Amino acid sequence: MFEDQIRPLKIDRAFRVSDGKPVEFEGKTVHLAFGISMKWATARLAIAFTSSVSKPPQGVCLELSEGDLLVNGSRTPGVCLWADSAPPVVYLEPLIKPTSTSTLQVWNCWRGGDGEAQMWRGNAGLLVDLNPGASYRFSCSDGTGQADFTDLIFGLEIQEKTGDPWLEPLPPRTFTLGADSTHPRSADA
């Protein structure tokens, strides 16, 4: 067979051989999905879309192994966020039992011609850059055509959860007896 007639290996075949573990492709480590260990209720996730091609529409899927994600007021174990319809930054809250550690799985997807989410086919995969401070940059190739890791680029940051003082109850005040009174007095009065 002539060398120019040999089809280039698609990434999904390499993933089948590796049982879904990361593979080397054109000198880069490519992931089918990327797992991030999460501890209970100490963080929120910020997904920021940097760029994406419009055809086919690109998305990111997130799923917890234990617990749920709170997304826009709805509780779900997993979600797909579409770059063409989501806000530029999406905040998610992991809802995990206090005694649990969960793994957040992240992978890319795209909308097929029938409108259904497609993933893990052809040249689909993601490159992952870890930045200091629990911040990740994902460069994704959808499964259509040649591998192109600029089809979808997004960041994921694990942020310390901040409370809204208007929504959270105030901590109970401590009271002491004043020297000149028989009535309790607030310690901060």
TIMARKE-435041 format. One record per residue (C-alpha): residue number from 1; residue in one letter; x, y, z. Coordinates in steps of 0.2 Angstrom, whole numbers, plus 5000, padded with zeros to 4 digits. Example, Ala and Ser with C-alpha at 12.3 -4.5 7.8 and 13.67 -1.06 7.14 Angstrom:
<recs>
+-----+------+------+------+------+
: pos : code :    x :    y :    z :
+-----+------+------+------+------+
:   1 :    A : 5062 : 4978 : 5039 :
:   2 :    S : 5068 : 4995 : 5036 :
+-----+------+------+------+------+
</recs>
This chain:
<recs>
+-----+------+------+------+------+
: pos : code :    x :    y :    z :
+-----+------+------+------+------+
:   1 :    M : 5000 : 5000 : 5000 :
:   2 :    F : 5007 : 5017 : 4996 :
:   3 :    E : 5011 : 5028 : 5010 :
:   4 :    D : 5000 : 5043 : 5005 :
:   5 :    Q : 4985 : 5031 : 5005 :
:   6 :    I : 4987 : 5026 : 5023 :
:   7 :    R : 4973 : 5034 : 5034 :
:   8 :    P : 4979 : 5044 : 5049 :
:   9 :    L : 4975 : 5036 : 5065 :
:  10 :    K : 4960 : 5044 : 5073 :
:  11 :    I : 4961 : 5048 : 5092 :
:  12 :    D : 4946 : 5037 : 5096 :
:  13 :    R : 4955 : 5022 : 5090 :
:  14 :    A : 4970 : 5026 : 5102 :
:  15 :    F : 4958 : 5028 : 5116 :
:  16 :    R : 4951 : 5011 : 5113 :
:  17 :    V : 4968 : 5003 : 5113 :
:  18 :    S : 4972 : 5012 : 5130 :
:  19 :    D : 4955 : 5009 : 5138 :
:  20 :    G : 4951 : 5027 : 5139 :
:  21 :    K : 4967 : 5032 : 5147 :
:  22 :    P : 4977 : 5048 : 5141 :
:  23 :    V : 4986 : 5045 : 5124 :
:  24 :    E : 5000 : 5053 : 5115 :
:  25 :    F : 4995 : 5061 : 5099 :
:  26 :    E : 5006 : 5072 : 5088 :
:  27 :    G : 5018 : 5074 : 5103 :
:  28 :    K : 5004 : 5080 : 5115 :
:  29 :    T : 4995 : 5071 : 5129 :
:  30 :    V : 4976 : 5070 : 5125 :
:  31 :    H : 4963 : 5065 : 5137 :
:  32 :    L : 4946 : 5057 : 5133 :
:  33 :    A : 4939 : 5065 : 5150 :
:  34 :    F : 4949 : 5073 : 5164 :
:  35 :    G : 4945 : 5069 : 5182 :
:  36 :    I : 4947 : 5082 : 5196 :
:  37 :    S : 4946 : 5077 : 5214 :
:  38 :    M : 4933 : 5087 : 5224 :
:  39 :    K : 4930 : 5089 : 5242 :
:  40 :    W : 4913 : 5092 : 5250 :
:  41 :    A : 4905 : 5109 : 5249 :
:  42 :    T : 4921 : 5119 : 5250 :
:  43 :    A : 4921 : 5126 : 5233 :
:  44 :    R : 4912 : 5132 : 5218 :
:  45 :    L : 4917 : 5130 : 5200 :
:  46 :    A : 4918 : 5144 : 5187 :
:  47 :    I : 4918 : 5139 : 5169 :
:  48 :    A : 4924 : 5152 : 5157 :
:  49 :    F : 4922 : 5150 : 5138 :
:  50 :    T : 4937 : 5158 : 5129 :
:  51 :    S : 4933 : 5153 : 5111 :
:  52 :    S : 4924 : 5140 : 5100 :
:  53 :    V : 4920 : 5137 : 5082 :
:  54 :    S : 4902 : 5139 : 5078 :
:  55 :    K : 4900 : 5124 : 5067 :
:  56 :    P : 4897 : 5111 : 5074 :
:  57 :    P : 4891 : 5120 : 5091 :
:  58 :    Q : 4903 : 5115 : 5105 :
:  59 :    G : 4900 : 5111 : 5123 :
:  60 :    V : 4908 : 5105 : 5139 :
:  61 :    C : 4901 : 5091 : 5150 :
:  62 :    L : 4903 : 5090 : 5169 :
:  63 :    E : 4898 : 5075 : 5180 :
:  64 :    L : 4902 : 5071 : 5198 :
:  65 :    S : 4905 : 5053 : 5203 :
:  66 :    E : 4896 : 5056 : 5220 :
:  67 :    G : 4884 : 5070 : 5224 :
:  68 :    D : 4876 : 5083 : 5212 :
:  69 :    L : 4880 : 5100 : 5204 :
:  70 :    L : 4869 : 5115 : 5208 :
:  71 :    V : 4867 : 5124 : 5191 :
:  72 :    N : 4856 : 5139 : 5189 :
:  73 :    G : 4845 : 5133 : 5204 :
:  74 :    S : 4843 : 5116 : 5198 :
:  75 :    R : 4852 : 5100 : 5206 :
:  76 :    T : 4859 : 5087 : 5194 :
:  77 :    P : 4873 : 5074 : 5194 :
:  78 :    G : 4879 : 5080 : 5177 :
:  79 :    V : 4877 : 5094 : 5164 :
:  80 :    C : 4882 : 5099 : 5147 :
:  81 :    L : 4885 : 5118 : 5144 :
:  82 :    W : 4884 : 5124 : 5126 :
:  83 :    A : 4896 : 5138 : 5121 :
:  84 :    D : 4883 : 5146 : 5109 :
:  85 :    S : 4870 : 5147 : 5123 :
:  86 :    A : 4878 : 5148 : 5140 :
:  87 :    P : 4884 : 5165 : 5147 :
:  88 :    P : 4903 : 5168 : 5145 :
:  89 :    V : 4905 : 5162 : 5164 :
:  90 :    V : 4895 : 5149 : 5172 :
:  91 :    Y : 4896 : 5145 : 5191 :
:  92 :    L : 4892 : 5128 : 5197 :
:  93 :    E : 4891 : 5122 : 5215 :
:  94 :    P : 4896 : 5104 : 5219 :
:  95 :    L : 4884 : 5097 : 5232 :
:  96 :    I : 4894 : 5082 : 5240 :
:  97 :    K : 4891 : 5073 : 5257 :
:  98 :    P : 4903 : 5080 : 5270 :
:  99 :    T : 4911 : 5063 : 5272 :
: 100 :    S : 4914 : 5061 : 5253 :
: 101 :    T : 4927 : 5065 : 5241 :
: 102 :    S : 4920 : 5065 : 5223 :
: 103 :    T : 4928 : 5066 : 5206 :
: 104 :    L : 4922 : 5079 : 5193 :
: 105 :    Q : 4924 : 5072 : 5176 :
: 106 :    V : 4926 : 5085 : 5162 :
: 107 :    W : 4925 : 5081 : 5143 :
: 108 :    N : 4920 : 5090 : 5127 :
: 109 :    C : 4905 : 5087 : 5116 :
: 110 :    W : 4897 : 5095 : 5100 :
: 111 :    R : 4880 : 5095 : 5093 :
: 112 :    G : 4878 : 5083 : 5078 :
: 113 :    G : 4866 : 5086 : 5063 :
: 114 :    D : 4852 : 5079 : 5073 :
: 115 :    G : 4854 : 5091 : 5087 :
: 116 :    E : 4860 : 5077 : 5099 :
: 117 :    A : 4876 : 5079 : 5109 :
: 118 :    Q : 4891 : 5069 : 5102 :
: 119 :    M : 4906 : 5064 : 5111 :
: 120 :    W : 4921 : 5052 : 5111 :
: 121 :    R : 4921 : 5049 : 5093 :
: 122 :    G : 4933 : 5052 : 5079 :
: 123 :    N : 4946 : 5065 : 5084 :
: 124 :    A : 4938 : 5071 : 5100 :
: 125 :    G : 4949 : 5074 : 5115 :
: 126 :    L : 4956 : 5088 : 5126 :
: 127 :    L : 4972 : 5095 : 5131 :
: 128 :    V : 4974 : 5101 : 5149 :
: 129 :    D : 4985 : 5114 : 5156 :
: 130 :    L : 4985 : 5116 : 5175 :
: 131 :    N : 4989 : 5133 : 5181 :
: 132 :    P : 4994 : 5138 : 5199 :
: 133 :    G : 4979 : 5138 : 5211 :
: 134 :    A : 4967 : 5125 : 5205 :
: 135 :    S : 4964 : 5133 : 5188 :
: 136 :    Y : 4963 : 5123 : 5172 :
: 137 :    R : 4963 : 5127 : 5154 :
: 138 :    F : 4955 : 5115 : 5142 :
: 139 :    S : 4959 : 5115 : 5123 :
: 140 :    C : 4947 : 5103 : 5114 :
: 141 :    S : 4945 : 5095 : 5097 :
: 142 :    D : 4928 : 5089 : 5092 :
: 143 :    G : 4927 : 5072 : 5083 :
: 144 :    T : 4924 : 5080 : 5066 :
: 145 :    G : 4938 : 5081 : 5053 :
: 146 :    Q : 4956 : 5082 : 5058 :
: 147 :    A : 4961 : 5085 : 5076 :
: 148 :    D : 4960 : 5103 : 5080 :
: 149 :    F : 4962 : 5108 : 5098 :
: 150 :    T : 4955 : 5125 : 5095 :
: 151 :    D : 4937 : 5119 : 5092 :
: 152 :    L : 4933 : 5124 : 5110 :
: 153 :    I : 4944 : 5133 : 5123 :
: 154 :    F : 4938 : 5135 : 5141 :
: 155 :    G : 4944 : 5138 : 5158 :
: 156 :    L : 4939 : 5129 : 5174 :
: 157 :    E : 4943 : 5137 : 5191 :
: 158 :    I : 4940 : 5129 : 5208 :
: 159 :    Q : 4936 : 5144 : 5219 :
: 160 :    E : 4933 : 5144 : 5237 :
: 161 :    K : 4915 : 5146 : 5241 :
: 162 :    T : 4909 : 5163 : 5247 :
: 163 :    G : 4894 : 5165 : 5256 :
: 164 :    D : 4881 : 5179 : 5253 :
: 165 :    P : 4878 : 5187 : 5270 :
: 166 :    W : 4860 : 5191 : 5265 :
: 167 :    L : 4856 : 5173 : 5263 :
: 168 :    E : 4865 : 5165 : 5276 :
: 169 :    P : 4860 : 5166 : 5295 :
: 170 :    L : 4870 : 5176 : 5306 :
: 171 :    P : 4880 : 5166 : 5319 :
: 172 :    P : 4873 : 5166 : 5336 :
: 173 :    R : 4879 : 5180 : 5347 :
: 174 :    T : 4887 : 5176 : 5364 :
: 175 :    F : 4880 : 5185 : 5379 :
: 176 :    T : 4888 : 5188 : 5396 :
: 177 :    L : 4881 : 5196 : 5412 :
: 178 :    G : 4886 : 5214 : 5414 :
: 179 :    A : 4894 : 5219 : 5431 :
: 180 :    D : 4881 : 5232 : 5434 :
: 181 :    S : 4866 : 5222 : 5427 :
: 182 :    T : 4857 : 5206 : 5430 :
: 183 :    H : 4852 : 5206 : 5411 :
: 184 :    P : 4862 : 5197 : 5398 :
: 185 :    R : 4873 : 5209 : 5387 :
: 186 :    S : 4879 : 5205 : 5370 :
: 187 :    A : 4898 : 5203 : 5370 :
: 188 :    D : 4900 : 5214 : 5355 :
: 189 :    A : 4889 : 5228 : 5362 :
+-----+------+------+------+------+
</recs>
